[in-house]
């Protein structure tokens, strides 16, 4: 399935309240996960990006049986003006696709 089809299918289900994306502030330290960069300048650039746009944990979910369920997620998303925009964040397409597939396989009437 191509990117536009995934986005379109996700948006339809989203408008029906069956899938969603959420961006939550990352709770882990970027440097604890990835380690220290090679230089102080590189470290400062990362800090500046985090301070400017945040560091996010993005979750895709589907709704079934009266509650939201986890479909997929990814953390340490840095450097996006809109972390949930699939045109800006290449990971969003996969998260959208996971939510759509999970909704379809969970016996949700689409």
Protein Blocks (a to p, Z undefined) as FASTA:
>chain_A
ZZklmmmmmmmmmmnopaccdddddfbdfklmnopafbfklmmmmmmmmmmnopaddddd
ddeehiacdfbdcehiehiablmlmklmmmlmmmmmmmmmmmmmnopaZZ
